[in-house]
Amino acid sequence: MKLLKQLQAAALLCAASCPAFADGVDYQTISDAAQKTGDLSRQALVMIFGDVVTSPFQPGQATLIGSLFAVLNGVLCTVALVWFLVVTLKTLFKGGQDGKVFSAGRTMLHPLMSFAGFITLIPTASGWSLSQLVMLWAASTMGVGSANILTDKAADMISSGMSLVVQPTAPSTRSAARAVFEMNLCKYATNRELAMLYQDGQARTAQMTTKGGNGDYTTGNGSAVCGSARIPQPSTSVFDGLFSTPVSTDSVTNAERGALDTMQSTLDAAASTFVDAYLSRRDQDTGTLVDAETTIQNAAAAYETTVNQALNQLNYKDSLQSQLTTQLKTYGWLSLGAWYHTFATANSKTNAVANATPVTTGPSLQGETGTGDLYHQVFTAYRSQVQNSSYTAPLGTQTSSDDGAALNATDPDAVFISFYKNPMQRITKAIATGEIGTDADFSHQVNPLIKMQTIGDYTLLGAETAMTTWTLTLAAASTADNSVMGKIGGLLFINPGAVIKDVLTELSPPFYFVMLLLFAVGFSLAVFLPAVPFLYWMVGVFNWLVSVMVGCAAGPMWSATHLGAEEDKGSRSAYGYIFLIDMMLRPSLMVLGFFFASVAVMAGGTLLNILFAPALANANTDSIIGLVKMIGWLMIYARIATFGVTRVFGLQATLADYVITFLGGAGMAGIMGGMVDDVKGMFAAAGGGSRRAPGLQNVPNRGSDKEDGVK
């Protein structure tokens, strides 16, 4: 029965692997991906274990670890032989007494498993046992190769123009796409009506046609116009002649024209289908109207993707994205954790995308268009369907005035009853949810890590500027006080230099106290928080190295569990198979954890910005909220953002343990689990020095030999 379950599990695994093989991924692909010359993970394994990593089943150069394992395997082989003989003799005597070849619960698989366990335990010429070599193969080939395939795929998608998350489209782009669709809808509705009016005779009114191309379209019949769409010619700046090497934007202009051509062809076909479906529903009560809103939104997103890719390719060779692709292709998956910022900002839309929107005009149906009844009927059905569309925009999308959801949309700021009644609430909300660190004002998506890093940079810059200004002012006042004119002025009238010097000296203790706090906060946000992805990545890397060493050390023990064991031998050897799967999957799961954390942080930060205003307003409905309360709510916002970033990026180190737990295994003991908290404590300790600001009296603790409660 156990064998049947194992066969069923193997069949299920093969069935689940079919899509991977269909995508061009097989063992040869994985093996080739693991053979990168500069792969850091394989280099680390070679440094620890030697050439046996690259050629597991061929004798290689002797290493310290390999020599130690050779001795250990010899000892275990001797012990296993004695154990095997004792258990075998016991089984023979018991079987002879019972008159059976196999005792109860045993099958033909029992001697085969015992033989396989003993063979995989015997040391090879290199000193390693076969079970250890299998573990090394699982880590160095299957684990490294599969992780490299995932990493290369991500790098290729980034270099092709795909962003880390689905980004909102600019309202102006959606409006342009909607105008293009309505232009074509007008064309087909008018033409269908004209065809029905003149079906028994010769048409006197020309049909609507779309003329033009290469980013410039006009739809009309010579009398009436349904609309137009075009890409304006790039303007030539007077400053272009002042520079010998101006930046060529021809590629961007060509991309805009090509994107408009694609938008026109897509929406033209969609408009034709919509009109035909409406006539079928009206006349025959059959057919289904296509979701026009989804088509329009997708066309706008495709336009912006094309334009954004062209903008990013202007200086691609000198950009971080180019370096990202080169580094990952060369050094493999292990270098992924050092490139979070580039992944997070790669292909991010800027305001230049919104400025590249096509120029459109609406219908002018003052000429000959027939009765126009079908046109009005189709547009009524279109607007009704748009308002009830099931399309869901990406989180952070601004609602445009002509969007179907605009009629039912509610501004989150509506919870603020009045600006004059609650001005501090609005100020607090504006400071906390300011979209700092983003390059597009049409996107409400917020990355809390980048935002907090920017705030930390501003904090450090402000503190440094204040310290410099304070020091220079105090020095100038001291110089003026000690000058000859200052001495004379002190005898005749009040010396301004002395007054300023005395005031600054008296205020220096609280000033330095605040400055040290700002330095501690800014240092934590600007230095520690951006390093969180890399810190957790290194935790996962150390855990992976430890798992490989544990697998090699436990390989002979895994073989020994197959030797002449009792009925429960399967349960004792099962963990070895689970650990083997762990060796194969842990690098890939770390890569997935990196991207899971990256997108989860973006979603969480955007939700925090959206929900912070209602939470603030509801908690302070009847409160004017003073300065102290405002600082408290700002601290709550910052704590949620920083704590969320720190915890979410822990997926890089913990996702593999969570997944392996589903197979029945136990998570690895994280030897670096406290590293992030330790680094956080190092930065937090810097803030503790603020209480020892210059000029403040340090009162020692009485009745205790402890300093601040710590020996």
Secondary structure, DSSP 4 states (H G I P E B T S, - for coil): -HHHHHHHHHHHHHHHHHHHHHTT--HHHHHHHHT-TT-HHHHHHHHHH-GGGTSTTS-----HHHHHHHHHHHHHHHHHHHHHHHHHHHHHHHHHHHT-SS-TT--THHHHHHHHHHHTTSB-TTS-BHHHHHHHHIIIIIIHHHHHHHHHHHHHHHHTT--SSPPPPPHHHHHHHHHHHHHHHHHHHHHHHHHHHTTTS---SPPPEEEE-SSEEEEE-SS-EEEEEEPPPPPPPTTGGG-SSPPP-HHHHHHHHHHHHHHHHHHHHHHHHHHHHHHHHHHHS------HHHHHHHHHHHHHHHHHHHHHTTTGGGSHHHHHHHHHHHH-GGGGGGGHHHHHHTT---HHHHHTPPEEE--B--S-----HHHHHHHHHHHHHHHT----PPTTBPPPTTSGGGGT---GGGG---TTT-HHHHHHHHHHS--TT-S-TTB----HHHHHHHHHHHHHHHHHHHHHHHHHHHHHHHHHHHSHHHHHHHHHS--HHHHHHHHHHHHHHHHHHHHHHHHHHHHIIIIIHHHHHHHHHHHHHHHHHHHHHHHHHHHHHHHHTTSS--TTHHHHHHHHHHHHHHHHHHHHHHHHHHHHHHHHHHHHHHHHHHHHHHHHHHHTTT----HHHHHHHHHHHHHHHHHHHHHHTTHHHHHHHHHHHHTTPPPP--TTTTHHHHHHHHHHHHHHGGGG-TT----PPSS-S-BTTB-
